[in-house]
Amino acid sequence: MALLRKALAWLSVLVICLFGLLICVARPFNPNNNRVLGRAIAVTGRWILGLQRPVTGLEYMPQDRPVVIIANHQHNDDLFLMGDLMPPRTVTVGKAILGWIPFFGQVFWLGGNVMLNRARSRKAVALMKATSHAITNENKSLWVFVEGTRSHGQGLGRFKKGAFHTAVAAQVPLVMICAESYRDDTEGRWGQRTPVRVRVLPAIETRGLTADDVPRLVADCHRQMAAAIEAMAAPQ
């Protein structure tokens, strides 16, 4: 039952993206395409999986100003877990290889998202810095899975610095989103998934900071997110 639910959830992504192409072609590179499709994919996927997602701290997510959002990344199912948490006019960062996925890759590109080749780290950081101009001049927000790879529920990994350079260059707040550690195959009755909690942490202002402050900013955010994930793992 669980495998069937999972297969149907990912099939729904392709179907939603197929119809989403109509939206994206009608208004190409509009960042709100991502919000519409993210919500449709997440809500549909959680319903198919029988996955509950209690979320706290939504009041810390600004809806009326650009931000850089950093989140931990455990499994591909994070798309269902957090895809509907994007504020307006948000673009995301993903690997360049995503562009080759049928339908999904096309809507990802037409959403104006940032596609990185992480093997070329210097160019990746330069591109992230350049993204700061879109944040300030086009009133966009940026979502980054800050570890740069999936942890498979094995704890918070090291952070890539690109998102922090972007936030500092644009002088916008950093918002941290933490999902508790989970297995993507954990199931309960009738194949329904065990609930996964998500917590949004208070924003960190970057106004007045420079590139020299990035290492400290990275360490502070890592410490806060690790503490939040550990706290969610404690018995309630």
C-alpha positions as YAML, in Angstrom:
chain: A
units: angstrom
residues:
- id: 1
  name: MET
  ca: [0.00, 0.00, 0.00]
- id: 2
  name: ALA
  ca: [2.80, 2.42, 0.91]
- id: 3
  name: LEU
  ca: [4.64, 1.80, -2.37]
- id: 4
  name: LEU
  ca: [1.43, 2.34, -4.31]
- id: 5
  name: ARG
  ca: [0.78, 5.63, -2.51]
- id: 6
  name: LYS
  ca: [4.34, 6.77, -3.24]
- id: 7
  name: ALA
  ca: [4.10, 5.88, -6.93]
- id: 8
  name: LEU
  ca: [0.77, 7.72, -7.25]
- id: 9
  name: ALA
  ca: [2.15, 10.77, -5.44]
- id: 10
  name: TRP
  ca: [5.03, 11.11, -7.88]
- id: 11
  name: LEU
  ca: [2.78, 10.39, -10.84]
- id: 12
  name: SER
  ca: [0.64, 13.30, -9.66]
- id: 13
  name: VAL
  ca: [3.71, 15.57, -9.89]
- id: 14
  name: LEU
  ca: [4.07, 14.81, -13.60]
- id: 15
  name: VAL
  ca: [0.35, 15.34, -14.21]
- id: 16
  name: ILE
  ca: [0.29, 18.65, -12.30]
- id: 17
  name: CYS
  ca: [3.41, 19.86, -14.12]
- id: 18
  name: LEU
  ca: [1.88, 18.90, -17.48]
- id: 19
  name: PHE
  ca: [-1.12, 21.14, -16.78]
- id: 20
  name: GLY
  ca: [1.21, 23.66, -15.14]
- id: 21
  name: LEU
  ca: [2.97, 24.13, -18.47]
- id: 22
  name: LEU
  ca: [-0.14, 25.96, -19.67]
- id: 23
  name: ILE
  ca: [0.23, 28.47, -16.83]
- id: 24
  name: CYS
  ca: [3.95, 28.83, -17.38]
- id: 25
  name: VAL
  ca: [3.63, 29.36, -21.13]
- id: 26
  name: ALA
  ca: [0.92, 31.97, -20.52]
- id: 27
  name: ARG
  ca: [3.16, 33.90, -18.11]
- id: 28
  name: PRO
  ca: [6.75, 32.66, -18.58]
- id: 29
  name: PHE
  ca: [9.32, 33.32, -15.85]
- id: 30
  name: ASN
  ca: [6.68, 34.70, -13.47]
- id: 31
  name: PRO
  ca: [7.94, 33.64, -10.00]
- id: 32
  name: ASN
  ca: [4.38, 33.14, -8.76]
- id: 33
  name: ASN
  ca: [4.18, 30.12, -11.09]
- id: 34
  name: ASN
  ca: [6.33, 28.35, -8.50]
- id: 35
  name: ARG
  ca: [3.96, 29.17, -5.67]
- id: 36
  name: VAL
  ca: [0.89, 27.91, -7.55]
- id: 37
  name: LEU
  ca: [2.53, 24.67, -8.64]
- id: 38
  name: GLY
  ca: [4.32, 24.16, -5.31]
- id: 39
  name: ARG
  ca: [1.04, 24.34, -3.44]
- id: 40
  name: ALA
  ca: [-0.76, 22.04, -5.87]
- id: 41
  name: ILE
  ca: [2.01, 19.44, -5.74]
- id: 42
  name: ALA
  ca: [2.43, 19.54, -1.96]
- id: 43
  name: VAL
  ca: [-1.26, 19.41, -1.05]
- id: 44
  name: THR
  ca: [-2.01, 16.67, -3.58]
- id: 45
  name: GLY
  ca: [1.07, 14.64, -2.63]
- id: 46
  name: ARG
  ca: [0.35, 14.77, 1.11]
- id: 47
  name: TRP
  ca: [-3.25, 13.73, 0.49]
- id: 48
  name: ILE
  ca: [-2.18, 10.72, -1.58]
- id: 49
  name: LEU
  ca: [0.52, 9.72, 0.92]
- id: 50
  name: GLY
  ca: [-1.76, 10.22, 3.91]
- id: 51
  name: LEU
  ca: [0.95, 12.51, 5.32]
- id: 52
  name: GLN
  ca: [0.16, 15.05, 8.00]
- id: 53
  name: ARG
  ca: [2.48, 18.07, 8.25]
- id: 54
  name: PRO
  ca: [2.00, 20.05, 11.48]
- id: 55
  name: VAL
  ca: [3.78, 23.39, 11.02]
- id: 56
  name: THR
  ca: [4.63, 26.06, 13.59]
- id: 57
  name: GLY
  ca: [6.17, 29.51, 13.24]
- id: 58
  name: LEU
  ca: [4.39, 30.55, 10.04]
- id: 59
  name: GLU
  ca: [4.11, 34.03, 11.54]
- id: 60
  name: TYR
  ca: [7.88, 34.36, 11.01]
- id: 61
  name: MET
  ca: [7.54, 34.01, 7.23]
- id: 62
  name: PRO
  ca: [7.31, 37.51, 5.70]
- id: 63
  name: GLN
  ca: [4.72, 37.81, 2.94]
- id: 64
  name: ASP
  ca: [5.36, 41.41, 1.91]
- id: 65
  name: ARG
  ca: [9.14, 41.71, 1.50]
- id: 66
  name: PRO
  ca: [11.92, 39.73, -0.19]
- id: 67
  name: VAL
  ca: [13.72, 37.10, 1.90]
- id: 68
  name: VAL
  ca: [16.19, 34.28, 1.46]
- id: 69
  name: ILE
  ca: [14.74, 31.04, 2.80]
- id: 70
  name: ILE
  ca: [17.03, 28.20, 3.82]
- id: 71
  name: ALA
  ca: [15.70, 24.71, 4.57]
- id: 72
  name: ASN
  ca: [17.17, 21.32, 5.39]
- id: 73
  name: HIS
  ca: [16.88, 18.66, 2.70]
- id: 74
  name: GLN
  ca: [16.38, 14.98, 3.57]
- id: 75
  name: HIS
  ca: [14.47, 13.22, 0.78]
- id: 76
  name: ASN
  ca: [12.78, 13.96, -2.54]
- id: 77
  name: ASP
  ca: [9.53, 13.86, -0.55]
- id: 78
  name: ASP
  ca: [10.50, 17.27, 0.89]
- id: 79
  name: LEU
  ca: [8.66, 18.60, -2.17]
- id: 80
  name: PHE
  ca: [5.39, 17.35, -0.66]
- id: 81
  name: LEU
  ca: [6.40, 18.39, 2.83]
- id: 82
  name: MET
  ca: [7.32, 22.02, 2.17]
- id: 83
  name: GLY
  ca: [6.27, 22.91, -1.37]
- id: 84
  name: ASP
  ca: [3.30, 24.98, -0.18]
- id: 85
  name: LEU
  ca: [5.28, 27.15, 2.23]
- id: 86
  name: MET
  ca: [6.67, 29.53, -0.39]
- id: 87
  name: PRO
  ca: [5.84, 33.22, 0.08]
- id: 88
  name: PRO
  ca: [4.81, 35.24, -2.99]
- id: 89
  name: ARG
  ca: [7.31, 35.73, -5.83]
- id: 90
  name: THR
  ca: [9.72, 33.00, -4.71]
- id: 91
  name: VAL
  ca: [12.24, 31.29, -6.94]
- id: 92
  name: THR
  ca: [14.22, 28.26, -5.89]
- id: 93
  name: VAL
  ca: [17.68, 26.84, -6.44]
- id: 94
  name: GLY
  ca: [18.11, 23.39, -7.96]
- id: 95
  name: LYS
  ca: [20.64, 21.27, -9.77]
- id: 96
  name: ALA
  ca: [20.95, 21.86, -13.50]
- id: 97
  name: ILE
  ca: [20.08, 18.20, -14.13]
- id: 98
  name: LEU
  ca: [16.49, 18.93, -13.02]
- id: 99
  name: GLY
  ca: [15.94, 20.58, -16.38]
- id: 100
  name: TRP
  ca: [15.97, 17.17, -18.06]
- id: 101
  name: ILE
  ca: [13.01, 15.77, -16.06]
- id: 102
  name: PRO
  ca: [9.93, 15.64, -18.33]
- id: 103
  name: PHE
  ca: [7.38, 18.39, -17.59]
- id: 104
  name: PHE
  ca: [8.90, 19.17, -14.16]
- id: 105
  name: GLY
  ca: [12.12, 20.45, -15.70]
- id: 106
  name: GLN
  ca: [10.27, 22.69, -18.13]
- id: 107
  name: VAL
  ca: [8.05, 24.31, -15.49]
- id: 108
  name: PHE
  ca: [11.08, 24.66, -13.20]
- id: 109
  name: TRP
  ca: [12.88, 26.63, -15.90]
- id: 110
  name: LEU
  ca: [9.80, 28.69, -16.83]
- id: 111
  name: GLY
  ca: [9.35, 29.59, -13.16]
- id: 112
  name: GLY
  ca: [12.57, 31.59, -13.36]
- id: 113
  name: ASN
  ca: [14.36, 29.30, -10.91]
- id: 114
  name: VAL
  ca: [18.14, 29.23, -10.49]
- id: 115
  name: MET
  ca: [19.80, 26.13, -11.97]
- id: 116
  name: LEU
  ca: [23.28, 25.40, -10.63]
- id: 117
  name: ASN
  ca: [26.07, 23.08, -11.60]
- id: 118
  name: ARG
  ca: [27.37, 22.40, -8.10]
- id: 119
  name: ALA
  ca: [30.49, 20.73, -9.47]
- id: 120
  name: ARG
  ca: [31.64, 24.23, -10.43]
- id: 121
  name: SER
  ca: [31.50, 25.76, -6.97]
- id: 122
  name: ARG
  ca: [33.08, 29.11, -7.87]
- id: 123
  name: LYS
  ca: [30.59, 29.72, -10.67]
- id: 124
  name: ALA
  ca: [27.77, 28.60, -8.37]
- id: 125
  name: VAL
  ca: [28.70, 31.18, -5.72]
- id: 126
  name: ALA
  ca: [29.02, 33.87, -8.42]
- id: 127
  name: LEU
  ca: [25.56, 33.00, -9.75]
- id: 128
  name: MET
  ca: [24.07, 33.12, -6.26]
- id: 129
  name: LYS
  ca: [25.59, 36.57, -5.72]
- id: 130
  name: ALA
  ca: [24.16, 37.71, -9.04]
- id: 131
  name: THR
  ca: [20.74, 36.49, -7.89]
- id: 132
  name: SER
  ca: [20.80, 39.22, -5.24]
- id: 133
  name: HIS
  ca: [20.07, 41.76, -8.01]
- id: 134
  name: ALA
  ca: [16.85, 39.94, -8.86]
- id: 135
  name: ILE
  ca: [15.89, 40.00, -5.18]
- id: 136
  name: THR
  ca: [16.40, 43.72, -4.80]
- id: 137
  name: ASN
  ca: [15.34, 44.91, -8.26]
- id: 138
  name: GLU
  ca: [12.48, 42.48, -8.98]
- id: 139
  name: ASN
  ca: [11.15, 42.00, -5.43]
- id: 140
  name: LYS
  ca: [11.77, 38.24, -5.50]
- id: 141
  name: SER
  ca: [12.45, 35.84, -2.65]
- id: 142
  name: LEU
  ca: [14.83, 32.89, -2.88]
- id: 143
  name: TRP
  ca: [14.41, 29.35, -1.49]
- id: 144
  name: VAL
  ca: [17.54, 27.22, -1.02]
- id: 145
  name: PHE
  ca: [18.03, 23.70, 0.34]
- id: 146
  name: VAL
  ca: [21.12, 24.90, 2.07]
- id: 147
  name: GLU
  ca: [23.04, 21.62, 2.46]
- id: 148
  name: GLY
  ca: [23.15, 21.23, -1.32]
- id: 149
  name: THR
  ca: [22.28, 17.53, -1.14]
- id: 150
  name: ARG
  ca: [19.95, 15.14, 0.66]
- id: 151
  name: SER
  ca: [20.83, 13.95, 4.15]
- id: 152
  name: HIS
  ca: [18.43, 10.97, 4.12]
- id: 153
  name: GLY
  ca: [17.41, 11.78, 7.68]
- id: 154
  name: GLN
  ca: [20.95, 11.42, 9.01]
- id: 155
  name: GLY
  ca: [21.23, 14.84, 10.63]
- id: 156
  name: LEU
  ca: [21.99, 18.33, 9.41]
- id: 157
  name: GLY
  ca: [24.90, 18.46, 6.97]
- id: 158
  name: ARG
  ca: [27.36, 21.23, 6.21]
- id: 159
  name: PHE
  ca: [25.91, 24.37, 4.65]
- id: 160
  name: LYS
  ca: [26.81, 25.77, 1.26]
- id: 161
  name: LYS
  ca: [27.58, 29.48, 1.52]
- id: 162
  name: GLY
  ca: [25.88, 30.74, -1.63]
- id: 163
  name: ALA
  ca: [22.53, 31.54, 0.03]
- id: 164
  name: PHE
  ca: [24.25, 33.56, 2.74]
- id: 165
  name: HIS
  ca: [26.26, 35.59, 0.24]
- id: 166
  name: THR
  ca: [23.01, 36.27, -1.62]
- id: 167
  name: ALA
  ca: [21.18, 37.44, 1.52]
- id: 168
  name: VAL
  ca: [24.05, 39.70, 2.56]
- id: 169
  name: ALA
  ca: [24.48, 41.16, -0.93]
- id: 170
  name: ALA
  ca: [20.75, 41.89, -1.13]
- id: 171
  name: GLN
  ca: [20.56, 42.99, 2.54]
- id: 172
  name: VAL
  ca: [17.42, 40.89, 3.10]
- id: 173
  name: PRO
  ca: [16.47, 38.64, 6.04]
- id: 174
  name: LEU
  ca: [17.27, 34.94, 6.24]
- id: 175
  name: VAL
  ca: [14.32, 32.71, 7.18]
- id: 176
  name: MET
  ca: [15.07, 29.17, 8.37]
- id: 177
  name: ILE
  ca: [12.68, 26.24, 7.79]
- id: 178
  name: CYS
  ca: [13.38, 23.02, 9.66]
- id: 179
  name: ALA
  ca: [11.77, 19.63, 9.07]
- id: 180
  name: GLU
  ca: [12.21, 16.99, 11.73]
- id: 181
  name: SER
  ca: [14.23, 13.91, 10.81]
- id: 182
  name: TYR
  ca: [12.07, 11.37, 9.02]
- id: 183
  name: ARG
  ca: [12.21, 8.27, 6.84]
- id: 184
  name: ASP
  ca: [10.48, 8.50, 3.50]
- id: 185
  name: ASP
  ca: [9.14, 4.94, 3.83]
- id: 186
  name: THR
  ca: [7.70, 5.12, 7.35]
- id: 187
  name: GLU
  ca: [4.06, 4.08, 7.33]
- id: 188
  name: GLY
  ca: [1.17, 3.50, 9.65]
- id: 189
  name: ARG
  ca: [-2.29, 2.03, 9.18]
- id: 190
  name: TRP
  ca: [-3.42, 1.62, 5.55]
- id: 191
  name: GLY
  ca: [0.01, 2.74, 4.38]
- id: 192
  name: GLN
  ca: [-0.43, 6.28, 5.68]
- id: 193
  name: ARG
  ca: [2.80, 8.07, 6.56]
- id: 194
  name: THR
  ca: [3.84, 9.06, 10.06]
- id: 195
  name: PRO
  ca: [3.32, 12.84, 10.62]
- id: 196
  name: VAL
  ca: [6.38, 15.03, 9.99]
- id: 197
  name: ARG
  ca: [6.65, 18.31, 11.86]
- id: 198
  name: VAL
  ca: [8.02, 21.50, 10.33]
- id: 199
  name: ARG
  ca: [9.12, 24.63, 12.17]
- id: 200
  name: VAL
  ca: [9.81, 28.11, 10.80]
- id: 201
  name: LEU
  ca: [12.35, 30.03, 12.88]
- id: 202
  name: PRO
  ca: [12.50, 33.81, 13.43]
- id: 203
  name: ALA
  ca: [14.18, 35.69, 10.61]
- id: 204
  name: ILE
  ca: [17.77, 36.86, 10.93]
- id: 205
  name: GLU
  ca: [18.38, 40.36, 9.60]
- id: 206
  name: THR
  ca: [21.42, 40.90, 7.37]
- id: 207
  name: ARG
  ca: [21.17, 44.68, 7.06]
- id: 208
  name: GLY
  ca: [24.63, 46.16, 7.63]
- id: 209
  name: LEU
  ca: [26.45, 42.83, 7.25]
- id: 210
  name: THR
  ca: [29.20, 42.24, 4.69]
- id: 211
  name: ALA
  ca: [30.83, 39.22, 3.08]
- id: 212
  name: ASP
  ca: [33.22, 39.08, 6.05]
- id: 213
  name: ASP
  ca: [30.23, 38.24, 8.27]
- id: 214
  name: VAL
  ca: [29.16, 35.24, 6.19]
- id: 215
  name: PRO
  ca: [31.15, 32.56, 8.12]
- id: 216
  name: ARG
  ca: [29.59, 33.69, 11.42]
- id: 217
  name: LEU
  ca: [26.15, 33.86, 9.82]
- id: 218
  name: VAL
  ca: [26.53, 30.31, 8.48]
- id: 219
  name: ALA
  ca: [27.56, 29.03, 11.92]
- id: 220
  name: ASP
  ca: [24.69, 30.82, 13.69]
- id: 221
  name: CYS
  ca: [22.06, 29.47, 11.30]
- id: 222
  name: HIS
  ca: [23.46, 25.94, 11.46]
- id: 223
  name: ARG
  ca: [23.39, 26.03, 15.26]
- id: 224
  name: GLN
  ca: [19.80, 27.30, 15.40]
- id: 225
  name: MET
  ca: [18.49, 24.84, 12.82]
- id: 226
  name: ALA
  ca: [20.28, 21.89, 14.42]
- id: 227
  name: ALA
  ca: [18.82, 22.81, 17.80]
- id: 228
  name: ALA
  ca: [15.30, 23.09, 16.36]
- id: 229
  name: ILE
  ca: [15.56, 19.70, 14.60]
- id: 230
  name: GLU
  ca: [16.88, 18.10, 17.79]
- id: 231
  name: ALA
  ca: [14.05, 19.65, 19.82]
- id: 232
  name: MET
  ca: [11.43, 18.24, 17.43]
- id: 233
  name: ALA
  ca: [12.94, 14.78, 17.90]
- id: 234
  name: ALA
  ca: [12.37, 14.94, 21.67]
- id: 235
  name: PRO
  ca: [9.27, 13.14, 23.04]
- id: 236
  name: GLN
  ca: [6.27, 15.42, 23.11]
...
